[in-house]
């Protein structure tokens, strides 16, 4: 009988310790065909916007609370959606050139979450490492999760990634040809 009780107590103790140190991390794969990233860049005389395809991505949850994530964007898909014809082709080609994102040499951009802080019931402030053109710098992402969808918004300072074209941080006397250093990204994610 003593052996039976010892075995029972030991089994309960092992189960308790296993449960205590096991996390319920759930990795949700982003459905790339249903998700999208929209960019918007600003210049003295206006703005342009377009899209970038997500190549792969996942969000990590622990008991439905966001704990991490990572994404890869296919920079070869960067394009403008506010222009048509010849002007669209010129801008799309320029964005892919070395003046901007150097897509031939750097075909992807990557974001890896490093810290996630809840700011409300379904909202988070995420610190992430963003890599563009082989350069990595931290960014702050505001992210909201509702069911199997998430929306992430952030401002990116392109000068941190050696995207210099038209930047008053690098060139003087640009006047109305200046392009502002920050651009916006909005990601609508389905997982």
C-alpha positions as CSV (number, residue, x, y, z in Angstrom):
1,X,0.0,0.0,0.0
2,X,2.9,2.4,0.8
3,X,4.4,1.7,-2.5
4,X,1.1,2.4,-4.2
5,X,0.8,5.8,-2.4
6,X,4.4,6.7,-3.2
7,X,3.9,5.8,-6.9
8,X,0.6,7.9,-7.0
9,X,2.3,10.9,-5.3
10,X,5.2,10.7,-7.7
11,X,2.9,10.5,-10.7
12,X,1.0,13.6,-9.5
13,X,4.2,15.5,-8.8
14,X,5.6,14.7,-12.3
15,X,2.3,15.7,-13.9
16,X,2.3,19.0,-12.0
17,X,5.8,19.8,-12.8
18,X,5.3,19.0,-16.5
19,X,2.2,21.1,-16.6
20,X,3.9,24.0,-14.8
21,X,6.8,24.2,-17.2
22,X,5.0,23.5,-20.5
23,X,3.7,26.5,-22.4
24,X,0.8,26.4,-24.8
25,X,2.7,28.2,-27.6
26,X,0.7,28.0,-30.8
27,X,2.4,29.1,-34.1
28,X,-0.1,30.3,-36.6
29,X,1.1,30.4,-40.2
30,X,0.1,33.5,-42.2
31,X,-2.0,32.8,-45.3
32,X,0.1,34.7,-47.8
33,X,-2.5,34.5,-50.5
34,X,-5.1,36.2,-48.3
35,X,-2.7,38.7,-46.5
36,X,-1.2,41.9,-47.9
37,X,1.2,44.7,-47.0
38,X,0.4,48.3,-48.2
39,X,3.2,50.9,-48.3
40,X,2.8,54.7,-48.5
41,X,5.7,57.1,-49.2
42,X,5.5,60.8,-49.0
43,X,7.3,63.6,-51.0
44,X,7.1,67.3,-50.9
45,X,4.6,67.3,-53.8
46,X,2.4,64.4,-52.8
47,X,2.6,60.7,-52.1
48,X,2.6,57.3,-53.7
49,X,1.4,53.9,-52.4
50,X,1.4,50.3,-53.4
51,X,1.8,46.8,-52.1
52,X,4.4,44.2,-51.2
53,X,3.6,40.4,-51.1
54,X,4.3,38.4,-47.9
55,X,6.5,35.4,-48.8
56,X,6.1,33.7,-45.4
57,X,5.1,34.5,-41.9
58,X,3.8,33.3,-38.5
59,X,2.4,34.7,-35.3
60,X,3.1,33.0,-32.0
61,X,0.4,32.8,-29.3
62,X,0.4,31.5,-25.7
63,X,-3.2,30.9,-24.6
64,X,-4.5,33.3,-27.3
65,X,-2.0,36.0,-26.2
66,X,0.4,37.2,-28.9
67,X,4.0,36.4,-27.8
68,X,6.1,36.6,-31.0
69,X,6.2,36.4,-34.8
70,X,8.3,36.7,-37.9
71,X,7.7,37.7,-41.6
72,X,9.5,37.7,-44.9
73,X,8.4,40.1,-47.6
74,X,9.1,39.4,-51.3
75,X,10.6,42.7,-52.4
76,X,10.5,41.7,-56.1
77,X,6.7,42.3,-55.8
78,X,6.9,45.9,-54.6
79,X,4.7,48.0,-56.9
80,X,2.7,51.1,-57.0
81,X,-1.1,51.1,-57.0
82,X,-1.8,54.8,-57.5
83,X,-0.3,55.1,-61.0
84,X,-1.0,53.4,-64.3
85,X,0.9,52.8,-67.6
86,X,4.3,54.3,-68.2
87,X,4.5,56.2,-64.9
88,X,3.6,53.1,-62.9
89,X,6.3,51.1,-64.8
90,X,8.9,53.8,-64.2
91,X,8.2,54.1,-60.5
92,X,8.0,50.3,-60.0
93,X,11.3,49.9,-61.7
94,X,12.9,52.7,-59.7
95,X,11.7,51.2,-56.4
96,X,13.4,47.9,-57.4
97,X,16.6,49.6,-58.4
98,X,19.7,50.3,-56.2
99,X,18.4,53.8,-55.6
100,X,15.7,52.3,-53.4
101,X,15.5,48.7,-52.4
102,X,18.1,47.0,-54.6
103,X,15.9,44.0,-55.2
104,X,18.3,42.1,-57.5
105,X,20.8,41.9,-54.6
106,X,18.3,42.0,-51.7
107,X,15.2,40.1,-52.9
108,X,13.6,39.8,-49.4
109,X,13.0,42.0,-46.3
110,X,12.5,40.4,-42.9
111,X,10.8,41.3,-39.6
112,X,11.4,39.4,-36.4
113,X,9.5,40.3,-33.2
114,X,11.8,40.8,-30.2
115,X,9.4,42.0,-27.6
116,X,5.6,42.0,-27.3
117,X,3.7,44.1,-24.9
118,X,-0.1,44.0,-24.5
119,X,-1.6,47.5,-24.6
120,X,-5.3,46.5,-24.5
121,X,-7.6,43.5,-24.9
122,X,-6.6,42.7,-28.5
123,X,-3.8,45.2,-29.1
124,X,-0.1,45.0,-28.7
125,X,3.0,47.2,-29.1
126,X,5.7,45.0,-30.7
127,X,9.4,45.8,-30.9
128,X,10.9,44.0,-33.9
129,X,14.1,43.8,-35.9
130,X,13.4,44.9,-39.5
131,X,16.0,44.0,-42.1
132,X,16.0,45.8,-45.5
133,X,18.9,45.8,-47.9
134,X,20.9,43.6,-45.5
135,X,20.7,46.3,-42.7
136,X,18.8,45.6,-39.5
137,X,17.3,48.2,-37.2
138,X,14.6,48.1,-34.5
139,X,11.0,49.3,-35.3
140,X,7.9,49.7,-33.2
141,X,4.8,48.0,-34.6
142,X,1.2,48.6,-33.4
143,X,-0.7,45.3,-33.8
144,X,-4.3,44.4,-33.3
145,X,-5.6,40.8,-33.3
146,X,-9.3,39.8,-33.9
147,X,-10.0,36.1,-34.3
148,X,-7.9,34.8,-37.2
149,X,-6.9,38.3,-38.5
150,X,-4.4,40.9,-37.4
151,X,-3.5,44.4,-38.5
152,X,0.0,45.8,-38.0
153,X,1.0,49.4,-38.6
154,X,4.4,51.0,-38.5
155,X,6.5,53.9,-39.7
156,X,9.9,53.0,-41.2
157,X,12.8,55.4,-41.4
158,X,14.4,54.4,-44.7
159,X,17.7,56.1,-44.0
160,X,18.5,53.3,-41.4
161,X,18.4,50.8,-44.3
162,X,20.6,52.9,-46.7
163,X,17.6,53.9,-48.9
164,X,19.0,57.3,-49.8
165,X,17.4,58.5,-53.0
166,X,15.8,61.9,-52.6
167,X,16.5,62.1,-48.9
168,X,17.3,65.5,-47.4
169,X,19.3,63.6,-44.8
170,X,21.9,62.8,-47.5
171,X,21.4,65.4,-50.3
172,X,21.1,69.2,-50.3
173,X,19.1,71.4,-52.5
174,X,16.4,68.9,-53.4
175,X,13.6,71.4,-53.0
176,X,10.4,70.0,-54.4
177,X,12.2,66.7,-55.4
178,X,12.7,65.7,-51.8
179,X,11.2,62.5,-50.5
180,X,10.5,62.2,-46.8
181,X,12.6,59.7,-44.9
182,X,9.7,57.9,-43.2
183,X,7.2,55.7,-45.0
184,X,4.2,53.8,-43.7
185,X,3.5,50.1,-43.8
186,X,0.1,48.5,-43.0
187,X,-0.1,44.7,-43.0
188,X,-3.5,43.0,-43.0
189,X,-2.8,39.4,-42.0
190,X,-4.9,36.3,-42.1
191,X,-3.8,33.1,-40.3
